[in-house]
Amino acid sequence: MPTKSFNDIYNDIKNSDTERAIHLEQLDEQLKASVLLSELREREGYTQKELAEKVGKTQTTIARIESGSMNVTFDTLAEIVNRLGYKIEFTIVQA
């Protein structure tokens, strides 16, 4: 039986019309938010602990959001970003 790489399996699921594809897309968007928050924090020169103190969250919460292990809500993400003097903008596009 031939083996498939992770990328092959990922692309097969992503290109399918299944619940798995929808879930995978949601996970991708969550990961993008995590990466963007981490990049913003670093650009602003904060450690996770400093950011947490500034926005009224715990360092553990910031770490979990940045690692993608926490499904951050839009409200929480917007609150963090707004307290840093930024706003969230997004575009809805056809997949």
C-alpha positions, 0 to 999 in steps of 0.5 A: 500500500503506498504511503501518503505524506502529511501534505497530501492528506491535508490537501485531500481533506482541504479540497474535499466537500466534507465536514472535515474540510470545514473544520480544517478551514476553521483551524487554519483561521484560528492558527492565523489569528494566533500567529498574528497576535504573536507577531503583534506582541513581538513587534510592540516589544512585549513579553507574553507576561507584559502583554497579559498584564497590559490587557488584563489576561494571564500569561498562560492565556496569552501563551495558549492563544499564541500556540493555537491550543486555545480557541480564542473568541473574536471578543477576546482577540478584539479586546487584546488588539484594541488595548494595544491600540489596533483594530481587527479588520477582516474580509470575507471571500469565497473559498 
